[in-house]
Amino acid sequence: GINAEYMGLMATNHFYNYGYDSSNPQENFGQPISFSSLWRYEAGRRTTEAWLSYNMPIGTLEMQRLLQTVTEGITVHSIITYPNKKSFAVAVADIKPLGWHAPYLSWTTFQWQDLFL
């Protein structure tokens, strides 16, 4: 089985943004899901499954690598949460003409309490 200490969650906002119909999961609002969306999700899923199948510890560097794997060049921001530490890290894209690649840039960590002073 999978070591619960290393369980994680990979989520996407794609279907929240672009629609989802559980009776036809290969479409968004009646349109086929783009190849780009499918391969990025699949690449992330396969990477996560490989790590979990070998009980590999998944830390910040692995999460950054995962987010780099699934970026498309229009990734404005990337977020890694640390629920047990009550903090999160954010990478924000710079404005470059060749695309936005947030997960490849610098990351800043924030404490949740700092947001709600």
Biopython code that builds the backbone (N, CA, C, O; Angstrom):
import numpy as np
from Bio.PDB.StructureBuilder import StructureBuilder

atoms = [
    (1, "GLY", "N", (0.812, -1.192, 0.000)),
    (1, "GLY", "CA", (0.000, 0.000, 0.000)),
    (1, "GLY", "C", (0.852, 1.251, 0.000)),
    (1, "GLY", "O", (2.082, 1.193, 0.023)),
    (2, "ILE", "N", (0.185, 2.356, -0.026)),
    (2, "ILE", "CA", (0.843, 3.663, -0.036)),
    (2, "ILE", "C", (1.062, 4.113, 1.397)),
    (2, "ILE", "O", (0.149, 4.043, 2.220)),
    (3, "ASN", "N", (2.257, 4.571, 1.696)),
    (3, "ASN", "CA", (2.597, 5.078, 3.009)),
    (3, "ASN", "C", (1.846, 6.389, 3.229)),
    (3, "ASN", "O", (2.071, 7.370, 2.520)),
    (4, "ALA", "N", (0.952, 6.396, 4.218)),
    (4, "ALA", "CA", (0.102, 7.566, 4.459)),
    (4, "ALA", "C", (0.913, 8.817, 4.777)),
    (4, "ALA", "O", (0.443, 9.931, 4.546)),
    (5, "GLU", "N", (2.116, 8.649, 5.302)),
    (5, "GLU", "CA", (2.949, 9.799, 5.628)),
    (5, "GLU", "C", (3.270, 10.610, 4.380)),
    (5, "GLU", "O", (3.506, 11.815, 4.473)),
    (6, "TYR", "N", (3.282, 9.972, 3.219)),
    (6, "TYR", "CA", (3.657, 10.643, 1.984)),
    (6, "TYR", "C", (2.489, 10.869, 1.041)),
    (6, "TYR", "O", (2.699, 11.201, -0.126)),
    (7, "MET", "N", (1.266, 10.696, 1.519)),
    (7, "MET", "CA", (0.128, 10.930, 0.646)),
    (7, "MET", "C", (0.021, 12.415, 0.319)),
    (7, "MET", "O", (0.384, 13.270, 1.127)),
    (8, "GLY", "N", (-0.470, 12.697, -0.846)),
    (8, "GLY", "CA", (-0.616, 14.082, -1.260)),
    (8, "GLY", "C", (-1.866, 14.240, -2.092)),
    (8, "GLY", "O", (-2.602, 13.281, -2.325)),
    (9, "LEU", "N", (-2.095, 15.436, -2.529)),
    (9, "LEU", "CA", (-3.249, 15.747, -3.344)),
    (9, "LEU", "C", (-2.786, 16.631, -4.492)),
    (9, "LEU", "O", (-2.174, 17.678, -4.282)),
    (10, "MET", "N", (-3.087, 16.194, -5.697)),
    (10, "MET", "CA", (-2.830, 17.020, -6.869)),
    (10, "MET", "C", (-4.190, 17.485, -7.369)),
    (10, "MET", "O", (-5.073, 16.668, -7.631)),
    (11, "ALA", "N", (-4.357, 18.775, -7.498)),
    (11, "ALA", "CA", (-5.644, 19.325, -7.915)),
    (11, "ALA", "C", (-5.446, 20.272, -9.084)),
    (11, "ALA", "O", (-4.357, 20.804, -9.300)),
    (12, "THR", "N", (-6.509, 20.469, -9.824)),
    (12, "THR", "CA", (-6.489, 21.415, -10.930)),
    (12, "THR", "C", (-7.731, 22.292, -10.849)),
    (12, "THR", "O", (-8.798, 21.822, -10.455)),
    (13, "ASN", "N", (-7.603, 23.548, -11.216)),
    (13, "ASN", "CA", (-8.775, 24.419, -11.270)),
    (13, "ASN", "C", (-9.375, 24.434, -12.674)),
    (13, "ASN", "O", (-10.338, 25.155, -12.934)),
    (14, "HIS", "N", (-8.808, 23.643, -13.571)),
    (14, "HIS", "CA", (-9.237, 23.648, -14.970)),
    (14, "HIS", "C", (-10.744, 23.440, -15.106)),
    (14, "HIS", "O", (-11.415, 24.199, -15.806)),
    (15, "PHE", "N", (-11.268, 22.437, -14.453)),
    (15, "PHE", "CA", (-12.679, 22.111, -14.640)),
    (15, "PHE", "C", (-13.578, 23.096, -13.917)),
    (15, "PHE", "O", (-14.722, 23.308, -14.320)),
    (16, "TYR", "N", (-13.069, 23.701, -12.852)),
    (16, "TYR", "CA", (-13.820, 24.760, -12.187)),
    (16, "TYR", "C", (-13.933, 25.959, -13.131)),
    (16, "TYR", "O", (-14.994, 26.574, -13.242)),
    (17, "ASN", "N", (-12.846, 26.279, -13.799)),
    (17, "ASN", "CA", (-12.836, 27.431, -14.707)),
    (17, "ASN", "C", (-13.564, 27.176, -16.010)),
    (17, "ASN", "O", (-14.243, 28.062, -16.530)),
    (18, "TYR", "N", (-13.427, 25.959, -16.547)),
    (18, "TYR", "CA", (-13.894, 25.695, -17.895)),
    (18, "TYR", "C", (-15.081, 24.756, -17.988)),
    (18, "TYR", "O", (-15.493, 24.395, -19.091)),
    (19, "GLY", "N", (-15.640, 24.352, -16.856)),
    (19, "GLY", "CA", (-16.845, 23.539, -16.857)),
    (19, "GLY", "C", (-16.582, 22.050, -16.795)),
    (19, "GLY", "O", (-15.570, 21.559, -17.295)),
    (20, "TYR", "N", (-17.503, 21.341, -16.175)),
    (20, "TYR", "CA", (-17.368, 19.892, -16.047)),
    (20, "TYR", "C", (-18.745, 19.268, -15.987)),
    (20, "TYR", "O", (-19.620, 19.745, -15.263)),
    (21, "ASP", "N", (-18.939, 18.207, -16.741)),
    (21, "ASP", "CA", (-20.177, 17.446, -16.744)),
    (21, "ASP", "C", (-19.808, 16.004, -16.432)),
    (21, "ASP", "O", (-19.162, 15.345, -17.247)),
    (22, "SER", "N", (-20.207, 15.502, -15.266)),
    (22, "SER", "CA", (-19.807, 14.158, -14.852)),
    (22, "SER", "C", (-20.313, 13.080, -15.805)),
    (22, "SER", "O", (-19.754, 11.984, -15.838)),
    (23, "SER", "N", (-21.356, 13.365, -16.579)),
    (23, "SER", "CA", (-21.846, 12.371, -17.544)),
    (23, "SER", "C", (-20.988, 12.331, -18.804)),
    (23, "SER", "O", (-21.077, 11.382, -19.582)),
    (24, "ASN", "N", (-20.149, 13.362, -19.015)),
    (24, "ASN", "CA", (-19.260, 13.403, -20.167)),
    (24, "ASN", "C", (-17.949, 14.073, -19.757)),
    (24, "ASN", "O", (-17.704, 15.224, -20.117)),
    (25, "PRO", "N", (-17.093, 13.349, -18.995)),
    (25, "PRO", "CA", (-15.899, 13.976, -18.416)),
    (25, "PRO", "C", (-14.813, 14.372, -19.415)),
    (25, "PRO", "O", (-13.837, 15.012, -19.024)),
    (26, "GLN", "N", (-14.950, 14.016, -20.676)),
    (26, "GLN", "CA", (-13.949, 14.407, -21.675)),
    (26, "GLN", "C", (-14.282, 15.730, -22.355)),
    (26, "GLN", "O", (-13.657, 16.110, -23.345)),
    (27, "GLU", "N", (-15.286, 16.430, -21.802)),
    (27, "GLU", "CA", (-15.683, 17.712, -22.378)),
    (27, "GLU", "C", (-15.774, 18.793, -21.311)),
    (27, "GLU", "O", (-16.011, 18.518, -20.135)),
    (28, "ASN", "N", (-15.578, 20.034, -21.757)),
    (28, "ASN", "CA", (-15.821, 21.229, -20.947)),
    (28, "ASN", "C", (-16.880, 22.034, -21.663)),
    (28, "ASN", "O", (-16.686, 22.444, -22.807)),
    (29, "PHE", "N", (-17.991, 22.263, -21.004)),
    (29, "PHE", "CA", (-19.093, 23.018, -21.603)),
    (29, "PHE", "C", (-19.437, 22.502, -23.004)),
    (29, "PHE", "O", (-19.704, 23.287, -23.914)),
    (30, "GLY", "N", (-19.427, 21.180, -23.166)),
    (30, "GLY", "CA", (-19.792, 20.571, -24.437)),
    (30, "GLY", "C", (-18.702, 20.556, -25.490)),
    (30, "GLY", "O", (-18.946, 20.112, -26.612)),
    (31, "GLN", "N", (-17.512, 21.027, -25.166)),
    (31, "GLN", "CA", (-16.395, 21.045, -26.102)),
    (31, "GLN", "C", (-15.332, 20.054, -25.641)),
    (31, "GLN", "O", (-15.140, 19.882, -24.437)),
    (32, "PRO", "N", (-14.639, 19.401, -26.566)),
    (32, "PRO", "CA", (-13.575, 18.468, -26.163)),
    (32, "PRO", "C", (-12.491, 19.180, -25.359)),
    (32, "PRO", "O", (-12.122, 20.314, -25.666)),
    (33, "ILE", "N", (-11.986, 18.506, -24.329)),
    (33, "ILE", "CA", (-10.880, 19.046, -23.542)),
    (33, "ILE", "C", (-9.647, 19.102, -24.432)),
    (33, "ILE", "O", (-9.378, 18.161, -25.180)),
    (34, "SER", "N", (-8.911, 20.175, -24.360)),
    (34, "SER", "CA", (-7.751, 20.348, -25.233)),
    (34, "SER", "C", (-6.667, 19.320, -24.925)),
    (34, "SER", "O", (-6.549, 18.837, -23.799)),
    (35, "PHE", "N", (-5.888, 18.999, -25.938)),
    (35, "PHE", "CA", (-4.769, 18.072, -25.761)),
    (35, "PHE", "C", (-3.804, 18.592, -24.701)),
    (35, "PHE", "O", (-3.298, 17.819, -23.888)),
    (36, "SER", "N", (-3.550, 19.892, -24.709)),
    (36, "SER", "CA", (-2.639, 20.493, -23.733)),
    (36, "SER", "C", (-3.105, 20.209, -22.305)),
    (36, "SER", "O", (-2.301, 19.822, -21.456)),
    (37, "SER", "N", (-4.376, 20.397, -22.041)),
    (37, "SER", "CA", (-4.900, 20.142, -20.696)),
    (37, "SER", "C", (-4.776, 18.671, -20.325)),
    (37, "SER", "O", (-4.414, 18.342, -19.196)),
    (38, "LEU", "N", (-5.074, 17.791, -21.266)),
    (38, "LEU", "CA", (-5.011, 16.354, -20.985)),
    (38, "LEU", "C", (-3.585, 15.895, -20.708)),
    (38, "LEU", "O", (-3.357, 15.162, -19.745)),
    (39, "TRP", "N", (-2.623, 16.307, -21.526)),
    (39, "TRP", "CA", (-1.261, 15.809, -21.322)),
    (39, "TRP", "C", (-0.639, 16.401, -20.066)),
    (39, "TRP", "O", (0.131, 15.725, -19.385)),
    (40, "ARG", "N", (-0.963, 17.668, -19.742)),
    (40, "ARG", "CA", (-0.404, 18.261, -18.529)),
    (40, "ARG", "C", (-0.933, 17.558, -17.284)),
    (40, "ARG", "O", (-0.170, 17.271, -16.362)),
    (41, "TYR", "N", (-2.223, 17.283, -17.253)),
    (41, "TYR", "CA", (-2.782, 16.572, -16.099)),
    (41, "TYR", "C", (-2.213, 15.156, -16.016)),
    (41, "TYR", "O", (-1.853, 14.685, -14.937)),
    (42, "GLU", "N", (-2.137, 14.490, -17.151)),
    (42, "GLU", "CA", (-1.604, 13.118, -17.168)),
    (42, "GLU", "C", (-0.142, 13.085, -16.733)),
    (42, "GLU", "O", (0.256, 12.189, -15.989)),
    (43, "ALA", "N", (0.657, 14.038, -17.179)),
    (43, "ALA", "CA", (2.069, 14.089, -16.770)),
    (43, "ALA", "C", (2.177, 14.280, -15.261)),
    (43, "ALA", "O", (3.002, 13.637, -14.611)),
    (44, "GLY", "N", (1.364, 15.146, -14.711)),
    (44, "GLY", "CA", (1.372, 15.360, -13.271)),
    (44, "GLY", "C", (0.894, 14.138, -12.509)),
    (44, "GLY", "O", (1.460, 13.774, -11.478)),
    (45, "ARG", "N", (-0.148, 13.509, -13.022)),
    (45, "ARG", "CA", (-0.678, 12.316, -12.362)),
    (45, "ARG", "C", (0.338, 11.190, -12.362)),
    (45, "ARG", "O", (0.534, 10.529, -11.342)),
    (46, "ARG", "N", (0.979, 10.968, -13.487)),
    (46, "ARG", "CA", (1.979, 9.888, -13.585)),
    (46, "ARG", "C", (3.187, 10.161, -12.701)),
    (46, "ARG", "O", (3.720, 9.245, -12.075)),
    (47, "THR", "N", (3.617, 11.403, -12.648)),
    (47, "THR", "CA", (4.745, 11.760, -11.775)),
    (47, "THR", "C", (4.382, 11.486, -10.319)),
    (47, "THR", "O", (5.158, 10.875, -9.585)),
    (48, "THR", "N", (3.211, 11.935, -9.908)),
    (48, "THR", "CA", (2.753, 11.734, -8.529)),
    (48, "THR", "C", (2.617, 10.248, -8.213)),
    (48, "THR", "O", (3.041, 9.806, -7.145)),
    (49, "GLU", "N", (2.037, 9.476, -9.119)),
    (49, "GLU", "CA", (1.889, 8.033, -8.902)),
    (49, "GLU", "C", (3.243, 7.347, -8.745)),
    (49, "GLU", "O", (3.397, 6.466, -7.899)),
    (50, "ALA", "N", (4.227, 7.745, -9.554)),
    (50, "ALA", "CA", (5.562, 7.140, -9.452)),
    (50, "ALA", "C", (6.175, 7.427, -8.089)),
    (50, "ALA", "O", (6.721, 6.527, -7.451)),
    (51, "TRP", "N", (6.089, 8.663, -7.641)),
    (51, "TRP", "CA", (6.643, 9.007, -6.334)),
    (51, "TRP", "C", (5.974, 8.197, -5.238)),
    (51, "TRP", "O", (6.644, 7.655, -4.359)),
    (52, "LEU", "N", (4.646, 8.116, -5.291)),
    (52, "LEU", "CA", (3.913, 7.399, -4.254)),
    (52, "LEU", "C", (4.174, 5.894, -4.301)),
    (52, "LEU", "O", (4.225, 5.247, -3.255)),
    (53, "SER", "N", (4.340, 5.331, -5.496)),
    (53, "SER", "CA", (4.555, 3.893, -5.599)),
    (53, "SER", "C", (5.889, 3.471, -4.984)),
    (53, "SER", "O", (6.050, 2.316, -4.589)),
    (54, "TYR", "N", (6.836, 4.392, -4.902)),
    (54, "TYR", "CA", (8.130, 4.101, -4.285)),
    (54, "TYR", "C", (8.254, 4.725, -2.895)),
    (54, "TYR", "O", (9.343, 4.784, -2.323)),
    (55, "ASN", "N", (7.121, 5.188, -2.362)),
    (55, "ASN", "CA", (7.101, 5.829, -1.045)),
    (55, "ASN", "C", (8.153, 6.933, -0.920)),
    (55, "ASN", "O", (8.776, 7.101, 0.129)),
    (56, "MET", "N", (8.337, 7.679, -2.007)),
    (56, "MET", "CA", (9.311, 8.763, -1.998)),
    (56, "MET", "C", (8.769, 9.949, -1.204)),
    (56, "MET", "O", (7.609, 10.328, -1.371)),
    (57, "PRO", "N", (9.584, 10.527, -0.357)),
    (57, "PRO", "CA", (9.142, 11.741, 0.334)),
    (57, "PRO", "C", (8.909, 12.852, -0.690)),
    (57, "PRO", "O", (9.726, 13.062, -1.587)),
    (58, "ILE", "N", (7.806, 13.547, -0.550)),
    (58, "ILE", "CA", (7.481, 14.639, -1.467)),
    (58, "ILE", "C", (7.560, 15.930, -0.671)),
    (58, "ILE", "O", (6.720, 16.211, 0.183)),
    (59, "GLY", "N", (8.587, 16.703, -0.973)),
    (59, "GLY", "CA", (8.795, 17.974, -0.287)),
    (59, "GLY", "C", (8.651, 19.128, -1.259)),
    (59, "GLY", "O", (8.080, 18.992, -2.341)),
    (60, "THR", "N", (9.175, 20.247, -0.850)),
    (60, "THR", "CA", (9.052, 21.464, -1.648)),
    (60, "THR", "C", (9.689, 21.325, -3.026)),
    (60, "THR", "O", (9.084, 21.721, -4.023)),
    (61, "LEU", "N", (10.885, 20.775, -3.102)),
    (61, "LEU", "CA", (11.544, 20.649, -4.415)),
    (61, "LEU", "C", (10.744, 19.762, -5.358)),
    (61, "LEU", "O", (10.651, 20.048, -6.552)),
    (62, "GLU", "N", (10.167, 18.688, -4.831)),
    (62, "GLU", "CA", (9.356, 17.803, -5.681)),
    (62, "GLU", "C", (8.088, 18.511, -6.138)),
    (62, "GLU", "O", (7.671, 18.362, -7.287)),
    (63, "MET", "N", (7.475, 19.277, -5.246)),
    (63, "MET", "CA", (6.265, 20.003, -5.637)),
    (63, "MET", "C", (6.582, 21.065, -6.680)),
    (63, "MET", "O", (5.801, 21.280, -7.607)),
    (64, "GLN", "N", (7.723, 21.728, -6.535)),
    (64, "GLN", "CA", (8.110, 22.700, -7.561)),
    (64, "GLN", "C", (8.320, 21.993, -8.894)),
    (64, "GLN", "O", (7.893, 22.489, -9.937)),
    (65, "ARG", "N", (8.976, 20.840, -8.864)),
    (65, "ARG", "CA", (9.188, 20.067, -10.097)),
    (65, "ARG", "C", (7.856, 19.663, -10.721)),
    (65, "ARG", "O", (7.685, 19.750, -11.936)),
    (66, "LEU", "N", (6.915, 19.221, -9.891)),
    (66, "LEU", "CA", (5.596, 18.837, -10.400)),
    (66, "LEU", "C", (4.911, 20.020, -11.069)),
    (66, "LEU", "O", (4.351, 19.881, -12.156)),
    (67, "LEU", "N", (4.953, 21.182, -10.425)),
    (67, "LEU", "CA", (4.314, 22.363, -11.013)),
    (67, "LEU", "C", (5.027, 22.820, -12.280)),
    (67, "LEU", "O", (4.386, 23.335, -13.196)),
    (68, "GLN", "N", (6.337, 22.640, -12.343)),
    (68, "GLN", "CA", (7.066, 22.935, -13.578)),
    (68, "GLN", "C", (6.649, 21.967, -14.689)),
    (68, "GLN", "O", (6.556, 22.358, -15.853)),
    (69, "THR", "N", (6.402, 20.721, -14.332)),
    (69, "THR", "CA", (5.996, 19.707, -15.317)),
    (69, "THR", "C", (4.663, 20.047, -15.961)),
    (69, "THR", "O", (4.466, 19.796, -17.150)),
    (70, "VAL", "N", (3.747, 20.613, -15.190)),
    (70, "VAL", "CA", (2.401, 20.836, -15.714)),
    (70, "VAL", "C", (2.155, 22.259, -16.216)),
    (70, "VAL", "O", (1.038, 22.587, -16.616)),
    (71, "THR", "N", (3.184, 23.103, -16.200)),
    (71, "THR", "CA", (2.993, 24.464, -16.689)),
    (71, "THR", "C", (2.843, 24.476, -18.212)),
    (71, "THR", "O", (3.319, 23.576, -18.905)),
    (72, "GLU", "N", (2.179, 25.501, -18.711)),
    (72, "GLU", "CA", (1.914, 25.583, -20.148)),
    (72, "GLU", "C", (2.475, 26.849, -20.774)),
    (72, "GLU", "O", (2.317, 27.061, -21.976)),
    (73, "GLY", "N", (3.112, 27.676, -19.999)),
    (73, "GLY", "CA", (3.614, 28.937, -20.545)),
    (73, "GLY", "C", (2.652, 30.084, -20.338)),
    (73, "GLY", "O", (2.924, 31.213, -20.748)),
    (74, "ILE", "N", (1.519, 29.797, -19.699)),
    (74, "ILE", "CA", (0.580, 30.858, -19.323)),
    (74, "ILE", "C", (0.241, 30.738, -17.835)),
    (74, "ILE", "O", (-0.848, 31.116, -17.404)),
    (75, "THR", "N", (1.182, 30.212, -17.066)),
    (75, "THR", "CA", (0.974, 30.017, -15.637)),
    (75, "THR", "C", (1.365, 31.296, -14.912)),
    (75, "THR", "O", (2.549, 31.599, -14.762)),
    (76, "VAL", "N", (0.371, 32.036, -14.469)),
    (76, "VAL", "CA", (0.577, 33.327, -13.836)),
    (76, "VAL", "C", (1.111, 33.168, -12.415)),
    (76, "VAL", "O", (1.951, 33.951, -11.971)),
    (77, "HIS", "N", (0.622, 32.156, -11.708)),
    (77, "HIS", "CA", (1.109, 31.902, -10.352)),
    (77, "HIS", "C", (1.015, 30.408, -10.048)),
    (77, "HIS", "O", (0.226, 29.681, -10.652)),
    (78, "SER", "N", (1.834, 29.974, -9.101)),
    (78, "SER", "CA", (1.801, 28.608, -8.602)),
    (78, "SER", "C", (1.836, 28.679, -7.085)),
    (78, "SER", "O", (2.476, 29.558, -6.507)),
    (79, "ILE", "N", (1.141, 27.743, -6.443)),
    (79, "ILE", "CA", (1.027, 27.762, -4.987)),
    (79, "ILE", "C", (1.302, 26.371, -4.434)),
    (79, "ILE", "O", (0.805, 25.374, -4.958)),
    (80, "ILE", "N", (2.093, 26.315, -3.380)),
    (80, "ILE", "CA", (2.324, 25.091, -2.617)),
    (80, "ILE", "C", (1.854, 25.383, -1.199)),
    (80, "ILE", "O", (2.307, 26.348, -0.582)),
    (81, "THR", "N", (0.951, 24.558, -0.678)),
    (81, "THR", "CA", (0.473, 24.762, 0.686)),
    (81, "THR", "C", (1.152, 23.797, 1.644)),
    (81, "THR", "O", (1.509, 22.675, 1.284)),
    (82, "TYR", "N", (1.318, 24.262, 2.860)),
    (82, "TYR", "CA", (1.896, 23.471, 3.953)),
    (82, "TYR", "C", (0.915, 23.508, 5.118)),
    (82, "TYR", "O", (1.118, 24.265, 6.067)),
    (83, "PRO", "N", (-0.149, 22.700, 5.061)),
    (83, "PRO", "CA", (-1.194, 22.780, 6.090)),
    (83, "PRO", "C", (-0.680, 22.598, 7.514)),
    (83, "PRO", "O", (-1.120, 23.308, 8.418)),
    (84, "ASN", "N", (0.231, 21.673, 7.729)),
    (84, "ASN", "CA", (0.734, 21.432, 9.087)),
    (84, "ASN", "C", (1.569, 22.591, 9.613)),
    (84, "ASN", "O", (1.686, 22.780, 10.824)),
    (85, "LYS", "N", (2.145, 23.360, 8.708)),
    (85, "LYS", "CA", (2.950, 24.523, 9.108)),
    (85, "LYS", "C", (2.142, 25.817, 9.062)),
    (85, "LYS", "O", (2.624, 26.880, 9.453)),
    (86, "LYS", "N", (0.893, 25.705, 8.571)),
    (86, "LYS", "CA", (0.015, 26.869, 8.415)),
    (86, "LYS", "C", (0.684, 27.944, 7.572)),
    (86, "LYS", "O", (0.685, 29.127, 7.914)),
    (87, "SER", "N", (1.259, 27.488, 6.447)),
    (87, "SER", "CA", (1.931, 28.418, 5.550)),
    (87, "SER", "C", (1.746, 27.953, 4.109)),
    (87, "SER", "O", (1.227, 26.867, 3.852)),
    (88, "PHE", "N", (2.178, 28.791, 3.181)),
    (88, "PHE", "CA", (2.130, 28.461, 1.761)),
    (88, "PHE", "C", (3.217, 29.229, 1.032)),
    (88, "PHE", "O", (3.664, 30.281, 1.488)),
    (89, "ALA", "N", (3.636, 28.691, -0.104)),
    (89, "ALA", "CA", (4.646, 29.343, -0.941)),
    (89, "ALA", "C", (4.004, 29.711, -2.275)),
    (89, "ALA", "O", (3.177, 28.970, -2.806)),
    (90, "VAL", "N", (4.393, 30.850, -2.798)),
    (90, "VAL", "CA", (3.821, 31.353, -4.051)),
    (90, "VAL", "C", (4.948, 31.758, -4.986)),
    (90, "VAL", "O", (5.924, 32.381, -4.571)),
    (91, "ALA", "N", (4.801, 31.399, -6.239)),
    (91, "ALA", "CA", (5.678, 31.883, -7.306)),
    (91, "ALA", "C", (4.797, 32.652, -8.282)),
    (91, "ALA", "O", (3.738, 32.170, -8.683)),
    (92, "VAL", "N", (5.231, 33.836, -8.658)),
    (92, "VAL", "CA", (4.449, 34.687, -9.556)),
    (92, "VAL", "C", (5.262, 34.941, -10.817)),
    (92, "VAL", "O", (6.454, 35.243, -10.756)),
    (93, "ALA", "N", (4.605, 34.817, -11.949)),
    (93, "ALA", "CA", (5.277, 35.019, -13.231)),
    (93, "ALA", "C", (5.656, 36.480, -13.427)),
    (93, "ALA", "O", (5.000, 37.391, -12.922)),
    (94, "ASP", "N", (6.728, 36.671, -14.170)),
    (94, "ASP", "CA", (7.061, 38.017, -14.605)),
    (94, "ASP", "C", (6.425, 38.212, -15.980)),
    (94, "ASP", "O", (5.969, 37.254, -16.604)),
    (95, "ILE", "N", (6.401, 39.417, -16.427)),
    (95, "ILE", "CA", (5.782, 39.693, -17.723)),
    (95, "ILE", "C", (6.867, 39.628, -18.792)),
    (95, "ILE", "O", (7.659, 40.557, -18.953)),
    (96, "LYS", "N", (6.887, 38.546, -19.497)),
    (96, "LYS", "CA", (7.852, 38.334, -20.578)),
    (96, "LYS", "C", (7.069, 38.038, -21.857)),
    (96, "LYS", "O", (6.000, 37.432, -21.795)),
    (97, "PRO", "N", (7.573, 38.445, -22.986)),
    (97, "PRO", "CA", (6.845, 38.204, -24.230)),
    (97, "PRO", "C", (6.800, 36.725, -24.635)),
    (97, "PRO", "O", (5.975, 36.344, -25.466)),
    (98, "LEU", "N", (7.663, 35.896, -24.068)),
    (98, "LEU", "CA", (7.696, 34.486, -24.478)),
    (98, "LEU", "C", (6.880, 33.579, -23.560)),
    (98, "LEU", "O", (6.958, 32.358, -23.693)),
    (99, "GLY", "N", (6.119, 34.124, -22.657)),
    (99, "GLY", "CA", (5.264, 33.312, -21.805)),
    (99, "GLY", "C", (5.465, 33.557, -20.339)),
    (99, "GLY", "O", (6.453, 34.156, -19.914)),
    (100, "TRP", "N", (4.503, 33.078, -19.567)),
    (100, "TRP", "CA", (4.549, 33.197, -18.114)),
    (100, "TRP", "C", (4.877, 31.832, -17.555)),
    (100, "TRP", "O", (4.153, 30.868, -17.808)),
    (101, "HIS", "N", (5.939, 31.736, -16.812)),
    (101, "HIS", "CA", (6.423, 30.448, -16.295)),
    (101, "HIS", "C", (6.643, 30.537, -14.788)),
    (101, "HIS", "O", (7.761, 30.348, -14.308)),
    (102, "ALA", "N", (5.597, 30.819, -14.059)),
    (102, "ALA", "CA", (5.695, 31.066, -12.622)),
    (102, "ALA", "C", (6.471, 30.001, -11.850)),
    (102, "ALA", "O", (7.334, 30.363, -11.051)),
    (103, "PRO", "N", (6.206, 28.694, -12.049)),
    (103, "PRO", "CA", (6.888, 27.725, -11.178)),
    (103, "PRO", "C", (8.396, 27.632, -11.384)),
    (103, "PRO", "O", (9.085, 26.985, -10.595)),
    (104, "TYR", "N", (8.916, 28.262, -12.422)),
    (104, "TYR", "CA", (10.366, 28.274, -12.644)),
    (104, "TYR", "C", (11.051, 29.466, -11.986)),
    (104, "TYR", "O", (12.278, 29.565, -11.999)),
    (105, "LEU", "N", (10.267, 30.362, -11.418)),
    (105, "LEU", "CA", (10.819, 31.585, -10.838)),
    (105, "LEU", "C", (10.947, 31.444, -9.319)),
    (105, "LEU", "O", (10.760, 30.353, -8.781)),
    (106, "SER", "N", (11.260, 32.526, -8.639)),
    (106, "SER", "CA", (11.491, 32.451, -7.194)),
    (106, "SER", "C", (10.170, 32.264, -6.445)),
    (106, "SER", "O", (9.105, 32.709, -6.876)),
    (107, "TRP", "N", (10.294, 31.589, -5.311)),
    (107, "TRP", "CA", (9.150, 31.285, -4.461)),
    (107, "TRP", "C", (9.266, 32.087, -3.171)),
    (107, "TRP", "O", (10.357, 32.243, -2.622)),
    (108, "THR", "N", (8.129, 32.595, -2.692)),
    (108, "THR", "CA", (8.075, 33.310, -1.427)),
    (108, "THR", "C", (7.095, 32.586, -0.513)),
    (108, "THR", "O", (5.983, 32.249, -0.920)),
    (109, "THR", "N", (7.518, 32.350, 0.725)),
    (109, "THR", "CA", (6.666, 31.651, 1.687)),
    (109, "THR", "C", (5.986, 32.660, 2.607)),
    (109, "THR", "O", (6.601, 33.619, 3.071)),
    (110, "PHE", "N", (4.704, 32.418, 2.856)),
    (110, "PHE", "CA", (3.888, 33.263, 3.723)),
    (110, "PHE", "C", (3.267, 32.404, 4.818)),
    (110, "PHE", "O", (2.997, 31.221, 4.609)),
    (111, "GLN", "N", (3.045, 32.993, 5.968)),
    (111, "GLN", "CA", (2.290, 32.353, 7.041)),
    (111, "GLN", "C", (0.825, 32.767, 6.880)),
    (111, "GLN", "O", (0.536, 33.923, 6.570)),
    (112, "TRP", "N", (-0.096, 31.829, 7.091)),
    (112, "TRP", "CA", (-1.507, 32.157, 6.977)),
    (112, "TRP", "C", (-1.884, 33.321, 7.893)),
    (112, "TRP", "O", (-2.672, 34.189, 7.517)),
    (113, "GLN", "N", (-1.323, 33.328, 9.079)),
    (113, "GLN", "CA", (-1.666, 34.385, 10.049)),
    (113, "GLN", "C", (-1.290, 35.770, 9.529)),
    (113, "GLN", "O", (-1.906, 36.759, 9.925)),
    (114, "ASP", "N", (-0.285, 35.863, 8.644)),
    (114, "ASP", "CA", (0.126, 37.152, 8.105)),
    (114, "ASP", "C", (-0.923, 37.758, 7.187)),
    (114, "ASP", "O", (-0.927, 38.968, 6.964)),
    (115, "LEU", "N", (-1.805, 36.936, 6.658)),
    (115, "LEU", "CA", (-2.842, 37.438, 5.756)),
    (115, "LEU", "C", (-4.036, 38.025, 6.487)),
    (115, "LEU", "O", (-4.788, 38.823, 5.926)),
    (116, "PHE", "N", (-4.206, 37.631, 7.730)),
    (116, "PHE", "CA", (-5.421, 37.999, 8.453)),
    (116, "PHE", "C", (-5.122, 38.771, 9.731)),
    (116, "PHE", "O", (-5.684, 38.475, 10.785)),
    (117, "LEU", "N", (-4.244, 39.751, 9.639)),
    (117, "LEU", "CA", (-3.893, 40.570, 10.815)),
    (117, "LEU", "C", (-4.952, 41.591, 11.112)),
    (117, "LEU", "O", (-4.818, 42.360, 12.063)),
]
sb = StructureBuilder()
sb.init_structure("model")
sb.init_model(0)
sb.init_chain("A")
sb.init_seg("    ")
for serial, (resi, resn, name, xyz) in enumerate(atoms, 1):
    if name == "N":
        sb.init_residue(resn, " ", resi, " ")
    sb.init_atom(name, np.array(xyz, "f"), 0.0, 1.0, " ", f" {name:<3s}", serial, name[0])
structure = sb.get_structure()
